[in-house]
Amino acid sequence: METTLPFSPTWIGIIAATLTTTAFAPQAIKAWKTRSTGDVSLAMFLMLVSGIVLWLVYGILIGDVPLMIANSVTLALAGAILIAKIRFR
């Protein structure tokens, strides 16, 4: 028996991608404004950025545009934090 949902699962994905992607913006802005990243874990951000790159490659390989867009933006924000962490030691 097939169940019809009263909402589109696509919207859940869009909202989830928006929230998880933009969640990095406040930290990236703070790191660059204050030039301080003392409480940011370098190992965590290295692993995170590596994972984001792999998700982006995966999205490209399967041709999933929302996955590519979300991970491109996430990579830019998390990458900015990683660069700040390395640069402002």
C-alpha positions as CSV (number, residue, x, y, z in Angstrom):
1,M,0.0,0.0,0.0
2,E,1.5,3.3,-1.1
3,T,1.2,6.3,1.3
4,T,1.0,9.8,0.1
5,L,2.8,12.3,2.2
6,P,1.1,15.7,2.9
7,F,4.4,17.4,2.1
8,S,7.3,17.1,-0.3
9,P,10.4,15.3,1.0
10,T,12.3,17.5,-1.4
11,W,11.5,20.5,0.8
12,I,12.8,18.7,3.9
13,G,16.1,18.2,2.0
14,I,16.2,21.8,0.9
15,I,15.6,23.1,4.4
16,A,18.1,20.6,5.9
17,A,20.8,21.7,3.3
18,T,20.1,25.3,3.9
19,L,20.4,25.0,7.7
20,T,23.5,22.7,7.7
21,T,25.2,24.9,5.1
22,T,24.5,28.3,6.6
23,A,25.4,27.0,10.1
24,F,29.1,27.6,9.2
25,A,28.6,31.3,8.3
26,P,28.6,32.7,11.8
27,Q,31.8,30.8,12.7
28,A,33.5,31.8,9.5
29,I,32.6,35.5,9.9
30,K,33.7,35.4,13.6
31,A,37.0,33.8,12.8
32,W,37.9,36.3,10.1
33,K,36.7,39.3,12.1
34,T,38.4,38.4,15.3
35,R,41.4,36.7,13.7
36,S,41.0,34.1,16.5
37,T,40.5,30.4,16.0
38,G,41.9,29.1,19.3
39,D,38.9,27.0,20.1
40,V,38.5,25.6,16.6
41,S,39.9,22.0,16.2
42,L,42.3,21.8,13.2
43,A,41.9,18.0,13.0
44,M,38.1,18.3,13.0
45,F,38.0,20.9,10.2
46,L,40.6,18.9,8.1
47,M,38.3,15.9,8.3
48,L,35.2,17.9,7.8
49,V,36.5,19.7,4.7
50,S,37.8,16.4,3.3
51,G,34.3,14.9,3.8
52,I,32.7,17.9,2.1
53,V,35.0,17.6,-0.8
54,L,34.0,13.9,-1.2
55,W,30.3,14.8,-0.9
56,L,30.8,17.4,-3.6
57,V,32.6,14.9,-5.9
58,Y,29.8,12.4,-5.2
59,G,27.2,14.9,-6.2
60,I,29.1,15.7,-9.4
61,L,29.5,12.1,-10.3
62,I,25.8,11.3,-9.8
63,G,24.7,14.7,-11.3
64,D,22.8,15.8,-8.2
65,V,22.6,19.6,-8.6
66,P,21.2,20.4,-5.1
67,L,24.0,18.2,-3.6
68,M,26.6,20.0,-5.6
69,I,25.3,23.5,-4.7
70,A,24.9,22.7,-1.0
71,N,28.4,21.2,-0.7
72,S,30.0,23.9,-2.8
73,V,28.7,26.6,-0.4
74,T,29.5,24.4,2.7
75,L,33.0,23.9,1.3
76,A,33.5,27.6,0.9
77,L,32.4,28.4,4.4
78,A,34.1,25.5,6.2
79,G,37.2,26.1,4.0
80,A,37.3,29.7,5.1
81,I,37.3,28.6,8.8
82,L,40.0,26.0,8.0
83,I,42.1,28.7,6.2
84,A,41.6,31.1,9.1
85,K,42.7,28.4,11.6
86,I,45.9,27.7,9.7
87,R,46.6,31.4,8.9
88,F,45.8,32.9,12.3
89,R,47.7,30.5,14.6
